[in-house]
């Protein structure tokens, strides 16, 4: 229990700002959504939800900006992993902006405390799934190394 408490405390106190790398913010959002899903304390859930909302709000304006040069290497791969077919199969393949907007809306809704009984847990699960997909999309490789040099990976939903 102490480890979980320390982990949640670190999620709530990790300094984030508009200068934080988008990959760090994306993973932070993912950890917050995971903790929110597992949390049983209503006050702690509210704090996690508000922190997630803040982190998503910081991330949202950066989505259309060019990738900073210092992150290019970490977003480059030597081999192509097979694409996950699930989003295309079910017809749900939102881009990073849509996913961020969905996550923001869900986190704001959960922070309002006006949901009917029984709705909170499924919405926290949905928020977790949306944030996980969002973070995976943001942190996925954008380029691959080829014999001719670095090449852009043209994939649906890429940012």
C-alpha positions in Angstrom: 0.0 0.0 0.0 2.9 2.4 0.8 4.3 1.9 -2.7 1.0 2.7 -4.3 0.6 5.8 -2.1 4.1 7.0 -3.0 3.5 6.4 -6.7 0.2 8.3 -6.6 1.9 11.1 -4.6 4.6 11.3 -7.3 2.0 11.5 -10.0 0.4 14.5 -8.2 3.6 16.3 -7.5 5.6 15.7 -10.7 6.3 19.1 -12.1 4.7 19.6 -15.5 4.5 22.7 -17.6 4.1 23.8 -21.2 7.8 23.2 -21.7 7.6 19.5 -20.7 8.2 17.2 -23.7 5.0 15.9 -25.2 6.2 12.3 -24.8 6.7 12.8 -21.0 3.3 14.4 -20.7 1.7 11.6 -22.7 3.1 8.9 -20.5 2.3 10.9 -17.4 -1.3 11.1 -18.6 -1.3 7.4 -19.1 0.0 6.8 -15.5 -2.6 9.2 -14.1 -5.5 7.4 -16.0 -4.2 4.0 -14.7 -4.1 5.3 -11.1 -7.5 6.9 -11.5 -9.0 3.6 -12.6 -7.6 1.7 -9.6 -8.2 4.4 -7.0 -10.9 3.9 -4.4 -10.5 7.2 -2.4 -13.0 9.8 -3.8 -10.8 12.8 -2.9 -7.7 11.2 -4.4 -9.7 10.3 -7.5 -10.7 14.0 -7.8 -7.1 15.1 -7.5 -5.9 12.5 -10.1 -8.7 13.6 -12.4 -7.9 17.3 -12.1 -4.2 16.5 -12.6 -5.0 14.5 -15.7 -7.1 17.4 -17.0 -4.2 19.8 -16.4 -1.7 17.5 -18.1 -4.0 17.0 -21.1 -4.7 20.7 -21.3 -0.9 21.4 -21.4 -0.5 18.7 -24.1 -3.4 19.7 -26.4 -1.9 22.9 -27.9 1.4 21.1 -28.8 -0.2 18.4 -31.0 0.2 20.2 -34.3 3.7 21.6 -33.5 6.7 20.0 -35.2 8.5 17.3 -33.2 11.4 18.9 -31.3 14.8 17.9 -32.8 16.0 16.4 -29.5 13.1 13.9 -29.6 13.6 12.7 -33.2 16.0 9.9 -32.2 13.6 8.5 -29.6 10.8 8.5 -32.2 12.8 6.7 -34.8 12.9 2.9 -35.3 15.0 0.5 -37.2 12.2 -1.9 -37.9 8.5 -1.6 -38.5 6.2 -3.3 -36.0 3.0 -4.8 -37.4 0.1 -2.3 -37.1 -2.6 -3.0 -34.6 -5.7 -3.7 -36.8 -8.3 -3.2 -34.0 -9.1 0.5 -34.5 -9.7 0.1 -38.3 -11.7 -3.1 -37.7 -14.2 -1.4 -35.5 -14.1 1.8 -37.5 -12.7 3.9 -34.6 -9.4 5.5 -35.6 -9.4 9.0 -34.2 -6.4 11.2 -34.6 -4.4 12.6 -31.7 -6.4 15.8 -31.4 -9.7 13.9 -31.2 -8.3 11.5 -28.6 -7.1 14.4 -26.5 -10.4 16.2 -26.8 -12.3 12.9 -25.8 -9.9 12.4 -22.8 -10.4 16.1 -21.7 -14.1 15.8 -21.9 -14.2 12.6 -19.9 -11.8 13.9 -17.3 -13.9 17.1 -16.9 -17.1 15.0 -16.7 -15.6 12.8 -14.0 -14.5 15.8 -12.0 -18.0 17.3 -11.9 -19.5 14.7 -9.6 -22.9 14.9 -11.3 -23.0 11.4 -12.8 -25.7 8.9 -11.9 -24.7 6.0 -9.7 -22.9 3.3 -11.6 -21.6 5.5 -14.4 -18.4 6.6 -12.8 -16.5 3.3 -13.1 -17.3 2.6 -16.7 -16.4 6.2 -17.6 -13.1 5.9 -15.8 -12.4 2.7 -17.8 -13.3 4.5 -21.0 -11.0 7.4 -20.0 -8.2 4.9 -19.3 -8.6 3.3 -22.7 -8.7 6.6 -24.6 -5.7 8.0 -22.8 -3.8 4.7 -23.4 -4.5 4.9 -27.1 -3.6 8.6 -27.1 -0.3 8.1 -25.3 0.6 5.1 -27.6 -0.1 7.2 -30.7 2.0 10.2 -29.4 4.9 8.0 -28.4 4.9 5.8 -31.5 7.8 6.0 -33.9 7.4 8.7 -36.6 10.4 7.8 -38.6 12.4 4.6 -39.5 16.0 4.3 -40.4 16.5 3.1 -44.0 19.7 2.7 -46.0 18.9 6.1 -47.6 18.5 7.8 -44.2 15.6 8.6 -41.9 12.2 8.2 -43.6 8.8 9.4 -42.4 6.4 6.6 -41.5 3.1 7.4 -43.2 0.5 5.7 -41.0 -3.2 6.5 -40.5 -3.7 8.6 -37.4 -0.1 9.7 -37.2 0.6 13.0 -35.6 
